[in-house]
Amino acid sequence: MLNKFRLQSLSQFKSSSSLRAIIANTGWLFADRILRMGASLVVGVWVARYLGVQQYGLFNYILAFVSLFTPIFSLGLDDVVVRHIVRQPSNKEEILGTTFWLKLLGGIASVLLAVSGIFFLGEHETLKIWLVAILAMAGIFRAADTIELWFQSQVESKYTVIAKNIAFLLNSLIKIALILTKAPLLAFAWVTLAEFAMSAIGLLIVYQVKVSSLLLWRWSFSTAKNLLEESLPLIFSGFAIMIFMKIDLVMLGQMTGNNEVGIYSAAVRISEIWYFIPAAIVSSVAPSIYAAKEKSESLYYQRIGQLLRLLACISFAIALPMTFLSDKIVIVMFGSGYAEAGPILAIHIWTSLFVFMGLATSPWFIAEGLNHVSLGKNLFGAILNIIINLLLIPKYAGFGAAIATIISQAAAAFLCNAFDKRTQKIFKIQVRSLLLFYRN
């Protein structure tokens, strides 16, 4: 049924002359994520087994904490910049140059805030402080991801895929070497940072070779102001999303300890690995949705509906079998020491339905100029997530955190749209997307 649905959905895209580019671009992004999924599963599980539940939990606690500062170095600019480049391709040097410097400044700020934040939480252990500082520095190198936005706007992600995967594969080999040489935990943090540094170098080389000189990039205060004004709601929305995705790990670490974080991290690693699917599809299809908005309202909503139905179908195809096989999957992958992660995975996997749905509607919110509405929904969901975690974690630990995550994601990505007149239209399309056999 899934293959049939995909073919029907794709056949409806044939009215667009960019269909082949979209399919090719999505194919490259899928190849990228599948390679990463396979290698990260093998190496990541090996690392988890090597470190053990306690140290694995500590590492993921710090990773989750640092991730909360992601919106500071990304500044919510990605989708906004892609849309600006699509509209003003002749002004790419100014847009890209301004974006790069904004992201670089954001990366520096994120390091300072992350290190200050860990002290604020009362964590004075030297190892934890070093882990935060090292992992947070990745945000500085992420400024080079500006180049990826150019290739996304041109639906030519294959070049960035190649550059990033070279860095990823080298990083994976180094991690294996660290395991074989029985390296300490801190070494894995340095290697994680090294991957972002290598990716940045690769992206800079690709742009220099395939597009034009980086020296042509220029800063514009007016462009920076316009981009930040448009992305400001997305920055706060990004904080809310990070709270959705990572606050459970941080709260578990604070309330129950590293052991519970290790168990929960094993479940979440398997559950969230599928999120590359909507990310790859949406990043490829978004430019065509923005273009359709300028041409035809009916075509615009037709494409959004197709995207939602496709991603809903894929999420069901993932969640159903994972629910029943969760215990066996966890033990086979992570070993009996992580067996308690099985029931957590069976619950957490259903978060994917609402994550997929939220990502599918993101181009609509941007195209409609409703970023502030998206911000409000995400803030509500984030607050709800914290409240439910406070109620459930003390009694149910990781299982309670999984329940909190799915409820808050459902509220923010789906249910909130029903109570706002501005979003009721997209809510109806979302409801229809859950009816897999529905046809317009």
Buried (B, 14 or more C-beta within 10 A) or exposed (E): EEEEBEEEBBEBBEEBEBBEBBBBBBBBBBBBBEBBBEBBBEBBBBBBBBBBBEBBBBBBBBBBBBBBBBBBBBBBBBBBBBBBBBEEEEEBBBBBBBBBBBBBBBBBBBBEBBBEBBEEEEBEEEBBBBBBBBBBBBBBBBBBBBBBBBBBBBBBBBBBBBBBBBBBBBBBEBBBEBBEEEBEBBBBBBBBBBBBBBBBBBBBEBBEEEBEEBEEBEEBEEBBEBBBEBBBBBBBBBBBBBBBBBBBBBBBBBBBBBBBBBBBBBBBBBBBBBBBBBBBBBBBBBBBBBBBBEEEEEBBBBBBBBBBBBBBBBBBBBBEEBEEBBBEBBBEBBBEBBBBBBBBBBBBBBBBBBBBBBBBBBBBBBBBEBBEBBBBBBBBBBBBBBEBBEEBBEEBBBBBBBBBBBBBBBBBBBBBBEEBEEBEBBBEBBBBBBEBEEEE
